[in-house]
Amino acid sequence: MIVPFLDLSEVHKKIRSELDLAIANVINSGQFIQAEQVAAFEDEWRTFCGANYAIGVSNGLDALKLCCLALGIGNGDEVIVPSNTFIATLLAVSAVGARPVPVSPDPLTYNLDPRKIEEKISSKTKAIIAVHLYGQPADLKMISEIASRHSLFVIEDAAQAHGARINGARIGASSDVVAWSFYPGKNLGALGDAGAVTTNNEYLANKIILLRNYGSVERYKHEIQGYNCRLDELQASVLRVKLKYLEEWNSIRSKCANYYINNLSGIACVNNDLEFDADKIVLPYLMDNVRSSWHLFVIRLRERDALMKYLRSKSIECLIHYPVPAFRQLAFRGENTLEAVEVSDILSGQILSLPIGPHMNLDMVEKVCHEILCFMGNIHAKS
Ligand SMILES: *Cc1c(COP(=O)(O)O)cnc(C)c1O
């Protein structure tokens, strides 16, 4: 039995006739840009998130970029970002001419460590981007408190957090602006690139509506110098079909996560240590007031590379998110202002993302647990 990390063809098989119909309807309508499907999806996504406004855009990076632009972030400004995120979070900041300032994650949650934010705030800082990494909501309460103390904006990068909750409320409506990606592999994914911004702020919503479409809401009338960052009708129609299944798919993810946790807890150490025994693993930490979207199920262990190789030999596909912290990438060479070794450097050598997603069944999760226990048992026997 092969256990793929994610198998979208398997997921789409079950809803294929609905997808075919949606796509055919768009083709028959002859409307491909910003028409009925985009408007309907925006309304459905806004409702799902509990936000006043949703604006469909081209992808997650553009969503983040438009958030920065709408907030007036640009040349000479600084924006606080987590040091362990997908590079898009940083690229959105540099794309508008500002400088991303990386802050270490909390080794317990892997999210931005609120205790380390203030030392990175300068007179140039304009905003904090909170990433809900792996689907676990960041500490928005603390981050918002720090932001308001220093008059900073809060942008959420929710590209991995579709349907995640804080105190029962879904992510998407609590900070200034929230950026979404519907890249195919996300919890809600299009059949291509797509994204959105949600907000409760009418001014920001209108600004983003202009920015995404050549600075125009009325044809041939251009109020500002905008961009082309539109969501298209085909992707919107696909997202409308898939949104109906999001909660069901998230609950399969959550079942996988619970199974992993229950079956691997015997070899787990319950802590946020960066150093631990070779025969132990660190399981995801569950905060009690939040619900993760379980975009990724990330464990940590010293023998990460060896386990990954072993699992691959057993036809189990694992990935690393991310093997090199974004701020250490060549793209940001020369701008690195961090200490030599930082929490995310240590994490990137230990983390391993196990298969999780709506394609998984019980046999697959069982097999992954069984093989991990075999591998770790051998380490234990040797030591
Ligand atoms: C996927 C992702 C993005 C970028 O989304 P795209 O649609 O690929 O541009 C941004 N931030 C995070 C945390 C992501 O996981």
The ligand as an ORCA input file, in Angstrom:
! r2SCAN-3c Opt
* xyz 0 1
  C       0.807     28.592      0.210
  C       1.231     29.700      1.074
  C       1.329     31.024      0.609
  C       1.257     31.401     -0.836
  O       0.157     31.032     -1.535
  P       0.191     30.954     -3.143
  O      -1.242     30.848     -3.494
  O       1.005     29.769     -3.503
  O       0.797     32.230     -3.649
  C       1.629     32.013      1.517
  N       1.846     31.757      2.807
  C       1.784     30.502      3.296
  C       2.010     30.288      4.769
  C       1.488     29.441      2.448
  O       1.450     28.184      2.950
*
